[in-house]
Amino acid sequence: MDINTLTQQAEDRLTKDRDAKVASVVAAGKSGAALAEAREFLAAAEREHNLNHAAALRHGWSAKDLKEMGIEAATKQANGRPKRQPAASAAE
């Protein structure tokens, strides 16, 4: 085998390996960006759901009612102190 052929084969192999490495990092970058975008979308959807769920509770629906209708519970409770229950309702 002559040195030029050997050199060409080595360069071809290195080029092929480099191209595969570059392609893998490009694919990882694309999927990572898609994952970050999906996480942002999910977080926004969860915030909206939590607000809507809390609004339904404020309008008189119980958590049990919502669950029976197939509406998922809020993923995060609202901040703040819980409301005190009147003493009369505790006796019922």
C-alpha positions in Angstrom: 0.0 0.0 0.0 1.4 3.4 -0.9 1.7 6.2 1.6 -0.7 8.5 -0.3 -3.5 5.8 -0.3 -2.9 5.2 3.5 -3.0 9.0 4.1 -6.2 9.3 2.2 -7.9 6.4 4.0 -6.9 7.9 7.4 -8.3 11.3 6.4 -11.5 9.7 5.1 -11.9 7.9 8.4 -11.3 11.0 10.5 -13.7 13.0 8.4 -16.4 10.3 8.7 -15.9 10.2 12.5 -15.9 14.0 12.8 -19.1 14.3 10.7 -20.8 11.7 12.9 -19.7 13.7 16.0 -21.0 16.9 14.6 -24.3 15.4 13.6 -24.8 13.9 17.0 -24.2 17.2 18.8 -26.6 19.0 16.3 -29.3 16.4 17.0 -28.8 16.8 20.8 -29.0 20.5 20.4 -32.2 20.4 18.4 -33.9 17.9 20.8 -32.7 20.0 23.8 -34.3 23.1 22.4 -37.5 21.3 21.7 -37.5 19.9 25.2 -37.0 23.4 26.7 -39.8 24.8 24.6 -42.1 21.9 25.6 -41.3 22.6 29.3 -42.1 26.3 28.9 -45.4 25.4 27.2 -46.2 22.9 30.0 -45.4 25.4 32.7 -47.7 28.0 31.0 -50.5 25.5 30.7 -50.1 24.5 34.3 -50.3 28.1 35.4 -53.4 28.7 33.4 -55.0 25.5 34.7 -54.3 26.4 38.3 -55.8 29.8 37.8 -58.9 28.4 36.1 -59.3 25.6 38.7 -59.0 28.2 41.6 -61.6 30.3 39.8 -64.0 27.4 39.6 -63.5 26.7 43.3 -64.3 30.4 44.1 -67.4 30.2 42.0 -68.8 27.4 44.2 -67.6 24.2 42.7 -66.0 21.8 45.1 -62.8 19.9 44.3 -64.8 16.7 44.4 -67.3 18.1 41.8 -64.5 19.1 39.5 -62.8 15.7 39.9 -66.1 13.9 39.1 -66.4 15.9 35.9 -62.9 14.7 34.9 -61.2 18.0 35.7 -57.7 17.5 37.0 -56.8 19.1 40.4 -54.6 22.1 40.4 -50.9 21.2 40.4 -50.0 23.9 42.8 -52.1 25.5 45.5 -52.5 29.2 45.7 -50.1 31.1 48.0 -51.4 32.6 51.2 -53.1 31.6 54.4 -56.0 29.3 54.2 -59.4 30.9 54.9 -60.9 30.3 58.3 -64.1 28.3 58.4 -67.0 29.7 60.4 -67.7 27.8 63.5 -71.3 27.1 62.3 -70.2 25.1 59.3 -67.9 22.9 61.4 -71.0 21.7 63.4 -72.8 20.5 60.3 
